[in-house]
Amino acid sequence: AQSVTQLGSHVSVSEGALVLLRCNYSSSVPPYLFWYVQYPNQGLQLLLKYTSAATLVKGINGFEAEFKKSETSFHLTKPSAHMSDAAEYFCAVSEGSGGSNYKLTFGKGTLLTVNP
Amino acid sequence: ETGVTQTPRHLVMGMTNKKSLKCEQHLGHNAMYWYKQSAKKPLELMFVYSLEERVENNSVPSRFSPECPNSSHLFLHLHTLQPEDSALYLCASSQGAGTSGRDTQYFGPGTRLTVL
């Protein structure tokens, strides 16, 4: 069975500071990994995804994530936070193969606050 | 309209009411999903339809009844709900289901349901 752990339900940074949101996963098969963002009163929007190509994945809005198999991690980073980055971020995993490989398992989310 | 739309955006209902949530995708996708998002809990997959056939029913109570009349529309019929069913209900679509775990799921804005 696959699972996702997001360390820290709430992260607060200053505008211009580094953003680091942590995600660890477990999967019995090679995974596909996703980061989604949810702004208030909106649905989830894909930021980026890892599909077994390059381990460093670049996404929208200046975010990137690195797949580290040895650490079973897929942490999300952004060099310089902007006020508009304030939102909730979700890490998700799906299995790369198998009968139910469309199933996305989500973490509980990390709320990012950006202080002026 | 583009992407995935959901109506209504907000719904308040009593426990004896019957109501329906509607989702429409304008992306030409073949799979559609219902998720429940409750506070402090990970997103829960409820139902999956692929090519209008239900391929997943994730132990959801029978007071939730999905319907997928075609690949662009998905409904969630609600009856005799409980207060603990209050949540944000998200619809999503993807190009395929069960074919590739790498498929991105595109989410609608959700329906905020309150059961009194």
Boltz contact constraints between the chains, C-beta under 6 A:
constraints:
  - contact:
      token1: [A, 32]
      token2: [B, 101]
      max_distance: 6.0
  - contact:
      token1: [A, 32]
      token2: [B, 102]
      max_distance: 6.0
  - contact:
      token1: [A, 42]
      token2: [B, 109]
      max_distance: 6.0
  - contact:
      token1: [A, 43]
      token2: [B, 90]
      max_distance: 6.0
  - contact:
      token1: [A, 43]
      token2: [B, 107]
      max_distance: 6.0
  - contact:
      token1: [A, 43]
      token2: [B, 108]
      max_distance: 6.0
  - contact:
      token1: [A, 43]
      token2: [B, 109]
      max_distance: 6.0
  - contact:
      token1: [A, 43]
      token2: [B, 110]
      max_distance: 6.0
  - contact:
      token1: [A, 44]
      token2: [B, 107]
      max_distance: 6.0
  - contact:
      token1: [A, 46]
      token2: [B, 104]
      max_distance: 6.0
  - contact:
      token1: [A, 51]
      token2: [B, 102]
      max_distance: 6.0
  - contact:
      token1: [A, 94]
      token2: [B, 101]
      max_distance: 6.0
  - contact:
      token1: [A, 95]
      token2: [B, 101]
      max_distance: 6.0
  - contact:
      token1: [A, 96]
      token2: [B, 101]
      max_distance: 6.0
  - contact:
      token1: [A, 101]
      token2: [B, 101]
      max_distance: 6.0
  - contact:
      token1: [A, 102]
      token2: [B, 97]
      max_distance: 6.0
  - contact:
      token1: [A, 102]
      token2: [B, 98]
      max_distance: 6.0
  - contact:
      token1: [A, 106]
      token2: [B, 42]
      max_distance: 6.0
  - contact:
      token1: [A, 106]
      token2: [B, 43]
      max_distance: 6.0
  - contact:
      token1: [A, 108]
      token2: [B, 42]
      max_distance: 6.0
